[in-house]
Amino acid sequence: MPDFPIVDTHLHVWDVGHIDYPWLPDVPLLNKSHLLEDYDRACGAVDVEKMIFVQAEANPVEYKEETRWVTALAKTDPRLQGIISWAPLEKGDGARLDLEELAQNKLVKGIRRIIQYEEDIEFCLQPDFVRGVRLLPKHGFHFELCVNHLQLANTRKLVAQCPEVMFNLNHIGKPNIKQQQLEPWKVALRELAGFENVTCKISGLVTEADIEHWTPQDLQPYIEHVLDCFGFDRIFYGGDWPVAQLASEYPRWVETLEQAVAGCSESELRDLFVNNANRFYRLAP
């Protein structure tokens, strides 16, 4: 376990009595409120100093309320230092007012409009969506990419059309770890890493593996390839709680990642777990 406090760049919390999450009934183990006090218990011995909340697929009509609710949580827990909000980027220029409103909230650091669940594999290339993504830098926002490995090729085309936008790839692009499938994910990830405005969040691996029987060895080749593509200066740690609970207790995931990079220097370890996140999300020292 790291012997210093870490930054968790991928935290979900929700209150099912307050906001509707249409996907939760399909995942019975998660279909209840998950609050900060539950997260603290789950962390165990892991010392989390700062946290970034990432939108949790609330009913789209309630995305503003989700952001307001988390903002209120941050007033009582100073560790919560950033919010990644949902926004209707597919509206193109019509998303300007939505983004302007979100920009009034200094905790909002970026936008995640999930691409993964779109049936159209070219959804992220629709002209209006591209225009919506291009609006983000004006408000100091980056875009968090949540795609699966089959969508990486088109993701690369999106990034190529948005050179002014900073991107973060969530969950290393969701490769098929359960089947130990490395290609074409490996090639696609290297191509995406060729863009200097793309960073990568090492998160969500355990739920892409065999959730009941995964081993650290199953994850190792994927983590090594991420490091080979992005180096230690464009990656950061994410816990993906509580979704990751489906496959791992929180401390086990932290320990697995630390062991996977065991040959790195102390400064590289701190870059992975602290420094890069502080810089990318513009967090207070």
N, C-alpha and C positions, 0 to 999 in steps of 0.2 A: 504494500500500500504506500502511495506517496507520503513522505514525511513532511509535507507542507500543504497548506490549504489550496484547494483547487477551484476552478471555474467550471460550472456545468452549463454548457451552451445549448442544451436541448432538454427543457423541462416542460411537461404538461401538467396542469392542474385543472380540475373542473368540479363544478357543483351541479349535479343533475337536477336539483330542486330549483335551480335558478335559471339555467340556460339549457336549451335542447341540443343534444348531440345525436343526430339521427343514426349514426353508425354503431353506437354503443350496444343496442339490443342484440346485434349480431355477434358480440364478443362478451358473453356473460361474465367472464372473470373480471372484466373492466367496467361492467355496467353498474357503477355506483360512484358516489362522489370520491374524488381523490384530491385531498387538500394538502397544504404545506406541512401540517403536523404529521400527516401520513408519510410524506416525503422524508421528513426528518427521521422518522423511525426507520424507514427503509434504508437510509444512508448508513446507518450503523456507525462504524468507526471511521467512515470517510468524512473528512472535514471539508465541507463545501462552503467556500467563502462568498461566492457570487453566483447568481443564476440568471439565465436568459429564458424567459417563457416563450414558447413557440405555439402559435395558434393550434387548436386541437379539433378543427373541423366541426365547429358549432354550426347549427343551421345558419346559412349565409345571411338571413335577415337579422341575425343576432350578433354578427361579428363585432359591431361597435360596442355592444353591451359586454361582450367577452373582454374586449380591450379595456373598457371602463372598470370592470370587475377586477381584473388583474392589477390595474393601476391603483385601485384602492388597497389591494393586498400589499403592494409595495410600500405603502405609507406605514404599514405596521411591521414590515420585514425588510430592512435595508439591503439584505442580500439580493433581493430581486431587483436587478439593475438594468434590465432591458426586456423589451417586448417585441416579438415578431408577429405582426398582425396579419390577418387575412385582408384582402381587398379585391374588388371586382376588376382586375386588370383587363379582362376580356372586353370591357367597355371601351378600350382604347382611350381616345381623348376624353370620352365621357367619364373616365375615372379621376379626372383632375380634382374635382370637388371632394371626392372621397379621400384622396391622398392629402389634399390641403388640410382637411379636418384632422386626419391622423397626425400630421406634422405638427399640430399644436401641442401634442403630447410628447414631451422630451424623452420619455421612456421608450417610445417606438423607434426602433433602430432599423427595421427592415420589414419586408413583406414576404409572406409565403402564400401563394395561390397554388395549391397542389395540382400537379400535372398527372401524377401517377394513375389516378382513377378515371381519367378521360378515355373514352373508347376510341376516339379519333387519335391515331398515333401521331398525327401532324397538328394536334391542337396547339402546341406551343409555337407553331409557325404561322398561325392565322394572323393576318395583318393587324387586326385590332389588338390582339394579345401582345404582339411585338411592340406596338405603339404604347400600350399600357406599361410594359416593362421599361421602355425608354424614358418614361416620365419620372422614374424613381430617383435618379441622382439629383434632380432639382430640389428634392425634399430631404436630401441627405440619407436616402434609403438604399439598401442593397436588396437583392432578390435571393431568397432561399429556394433552391431547386429540390423538389421532392419528386423524383422520377424512379422508374425501375430500369433495369439494365437494358431492356428492349427499346427504351426511349432515349438512350444516351446519344445515339447518332443524330437525332433531330434536336436534342438539347444543344449539341455542339453548333448546329446551324443557328439556333436562337442566340447563343452567346456571340457568334460571329456577327450578328446583325446589331448587337448592342455593346459596342466597344467602350462606352462611357459608364456602363453599369458594372458594379461589383456583384459577383455571384458567390454563393456558398452552396456546395453540393451536399445535401443531407444524406446520411446513411451510406456513404461511399457509392451511391448510385444503385443500391439494392441488388447486388449480384445474387445469383442462385447458389447460395452457400450450401443449402441442404443437399443438393445434387453434386456439390463440388465442381460446379461448372465455372470455368475461368474465362473462356472465350464465348462471345466476342467482347465481354466486359473489359478484359485487360486492354485490348486495343483501343476501345472506345474511351476508356478512362485516360489513357495516355494522350489521346488526341485532345480531350477536353482540358487536361492539365497543361497543354501547350499554350493556353490563353492565360496570360499573367493576371487577368482580372477574375480568376476562378480560384476559390479555396475549397477545402474539403473537410467535412465534419466526420470524424471517426465515431460513428454512433449506429445503433440499430442493427449491428451485425448478428447479435444472438437470435433475433426473431426472423432473420433470413436463413438461419441454420436449422438443424433439427432441434426444435425447441425442447424436446425431452431428453435428447441424448448427445447434444453437441459437446465438443471438447475444445480446449484452446488450440489444439493442432488443426482443427477444422478451419479456424479463423486465420491462422498464421499467414498462409500465402496471400490472402486478401489484404491484410494489414501491411505486409511487406511490399506489395505492389503499390499501395497508396503512398507509402513512404518513398518508394523509388520514383514515382511520378511527381509528387508534390514537395518532397523534402520535408524538413521539420519547420520550415518557415511559413507554410501555407496550409497547415492542418490544425485542428483543435478537437478536444474531447467533448463528447456529448453523452449524457446518461440515458436519454430517451425514456425516462420514467414517466408514467407507470407502464407504458406499453412493453418495455423490456422485461417487466416482471413476468410476462408470459413464458419467458425462457430462462431468466436468471435473476438471482438476488443482486441488488445494487453493488455491494462490495465485491462480489465475484467478477462482475464485468470490469470494474476498475482494476482489480488485481490481474485479470487476464490481459488487459491492454498494457499495463505496466510490464508484465513479463514478456509480452510480445516485442517490446522495444528495449529489452534488457541490455542490449549492447550500446545504447546511446549514452551521450554525456549527460551530466546533471543539467546543464543549460538547455539541452534539447528536450529533456523530460519536462522542464519547467515551461518551455515554449509550447509543448503539446497540451499541458494541463492548465496553464495560466496565461503566459505572456501573449501568445497570439490572439487569444480570445479578448484580452484587455484591449489590445490594439484594434482588432477588427470591429469590435462592438463599441469601441470608444467608452470604456468603463472607467469609473473613477479609480485612482490608485488605492 
